[in-house]
Amino acid sequence: MELQKNIKINADLSGAMIGVWLLWSAMTVQDPTIHLPGFGLPRKQWCTLNRFRTNQGHCGTCRMLCCLADSDLCTCGATQTMSHIVESCPLTKLDGGLKKLHTADDESMDWLSSYCT
C-alpha cells in the first residue's frame, strides 16, 4: 500500500513538473531549433540562467525539498524561490524580472554575473 501511495505522489509530481515545463517552454521557446538567448555564455552563467528559466535551482525552497536546509526563507524574510530571487526580492531582484533575464542582454547578464559570485 505504501509503495502505491509513493508511486501516486511521484506521478502527481511528474505531472506537475511537465505542466511547469510546458508553460515555461510556451513562454520562452518559439522555435526549438534556434538557440535561446545566452547560449554562448560561459557554462556557469548558462546553467544559472537556465535554473532561473526552469525555476529549479539553488534557492531555499529547492534546498529544503532536498533536505539540504532547515528553512526555505530568503534573507528578506519571504519564501525563497528562483522566481522570488529574480522577480520580487528587495535584495536581489532584476528590474524587468525573468522576461528581462531571458533576453540575456548586457544589463541582465551583469545582474546574473553578480548573482553567480
Backbone torsions as a table, in degrees:
resi	resn	phi	psi	omega
1	MET	NA	-43.8	179.9
2	GLU	-61.1	-40.8	179.2
3	LEU	-62.1	-43.1	178.3
4	GLN	-62.4	-39.3	178.3
5	LYS	-63.4	-44.6	178.4
6	ASN	-63.6	-40.7	179.1
7	ILE	-63.2	-42.3	178.4
8	LYS	-63.2	-43.2	178.9
9	ILE	-62.5	-45.3	178.7
10	ASN	-62.3	-39.7	178.0
11	ALA	-64.5	-40.9	178.3
12	ASP	-63.1	-43.6	178.7
13	LEU	-64.8	-41.2	179.0
14	SER	-61.9	-42.8	178.5
15	GLY	-62.9	-40.1	178.6
16	ALA	-65.3	-42.0	-179.9
17	MET	-65.6	-38.7	177.2
18	ILE	-62.6	-41.8	177.8
19	GLY	-61.5	-42.2	178.0
20	VAL	-63.5	-44.8	-179.4
21	TRP	-62.5	-43.8	179.7
22	LEU	-62.9	-40.8	177.6
23	LEU	-63.5	-47.6	179.5
24	TRP	-60.7	-47.0	-176.0
25	SER	-67.0	-34.4	177.7
26	ALA	-65.6	-32.5	-178.9
27	MET	-79.9	-29.9	-169.3
28	THR	-115.5	-26.5	-174.0
29	VAL	-109.7	107.1	176.7
30	GLN	-87.1	-38.2	-179.6
31	ASP	-136.9	109.5	-175.7
32	PRO	-67.2	-7.4	178.2
33	THR	-89.4	-5.7	-179.7
34	ILE	-107.4	133.9	179.1
35	HIS	-60.6	141.4	176.6
36	LEU	-71.0	154.8	175.3
37	PRO	-55.2	136.1	179.4
38	GLY	93.8	1.4	-176.1
39	PHE	-55.4	-32.3	-178.1
40	GLY	-86.5	6.7	-179.5
41	LEU	-66.6	157.5	171.1
42	PRO	-57.3	152.0	-172.5
43	ARG	-52.7	-44.9	-177.3
44	LYS	-60.1	-45.3	179.5
45	GLN	-69.1	-41.0	-179.9
46	TRP	-60.7	-44.7	179.2
47	CYS	-64.2	-44.1	-179.7
48	THR	-64.8	-42.2	177.3
49	LEU	-57.7	-45.3	-179.7
50	ASN	-71.2	-26.7	174.0
51	ARG	-66.2	-39.1	175.5
52	PHE	-68.2	-41.4	-179.4
53	ARG	-61.0	-35.9	-177.3
54	THR	-96.7	-3.8	-179.5
55	ASN	61.2	28.9	179.2
56	GLN	-130.9	101.4	-178.3
57	GLY	-164.0	-160.6	-176.6
58	HIS	-79.7	84.0	177.5
59	CYS	-136.3	168.2	-177.0
60	GLY	-56.9	-43.5	-178.1
61	THR	-63.8	-47.0	-179.9
62	CYS	-67.3	-40.0	178.4
63	ARG	-64.2	-38.4	179.6
64	MET	-68.9	-40.7	178.1
65	LEU	-61.7	-31.1	179.8
66	CYS	-92.3	9.5	-179.4
67	CYS	59.5	35.0	177.1
68	LEU	-102.1	-5.9	179.4
69	ALA	-148.0	155.2	179.2
70	ASP	-90.4	-15.0	-176.6
71	SER	-138.7	149.4	176.4
72	ASP	-104.1	16.5	-176.1
73	LEU	-83.6	142.5	174.3
74	CYS	-81.2	164.7	176.5
75	THR	-58.3	-29.6	-179.6
76	CYS	-77.5	-11.4	177.8
77	GLY	105.4	-13.3	178.8
78	ALA	-87.6	166.5	174.2
79	THR	-65.8	128.0	-175.4
80	GLN	-93.5	112.1	171.2
81	THR	-119.2	169.7	177.8
82	MET	-62.5	-40.4	179.5
83	SER	-67.8	-34.9	176.6
84	HIS	-60.1	-43.9	-177.8
85	ILE	-58.5	-45.7	-174.6
86	VAL	-89.5	-26.7	-173.1
87	GLU	-99.0	-41.1	-167.5
88	SER	-134.1	-8.3	-178.8
89	CYS	-68.8	125.5	-179.7
90	PRO	-65.2	-17.2	-178.7
91	LEU	-90.9	-25.3	-172.6
92	THR	-131.1	-10.8	-169.2
93	LYS	-57.9	150.2	176.4
94	LEU	-101.1	128.0	176.3
95	ASP	-61.7	121.6	-176.6
96	GLY	102.7	-13.1	173.3
97	GLY	61.1	-150.1	-175.8
98	LEU	-64.1	-35.2	177.8
99	LYS	-60.3	-41.6	177.9
100	LYS	-67.3	-44.2	-179.8
101	LEU	-61.1	-38.2	-179.1
102	HIS	-62.9	-26.6	-179.9
103	THR	-71.3	-20.4	-180.0
104	ALA	56.6	35.3	176.5
105	ASP	-76.3	176.8	-175.2
106	ASP	-59.1	-43.9	-178.1
107	GLU	-63.3	-45.8	-178.9
108	SER	-70.2	-31.3	177.1
109	MET	-72.4	-31.5	172.6
110	ASP	-63.6	-44.3	178.0
111	TRP	-61.0	-45.9	-178.0
112	LEU	-63.0	-42.2	178.9
113	SER	-62.2	-42.0	179.3
114	SER	-68.9	-32.0	177.5
115	TYR	-70.2	-34.9	-178.7
116	CYS	-69.9	-21.2	-176.3
117	THR	-90.1	NA	NA
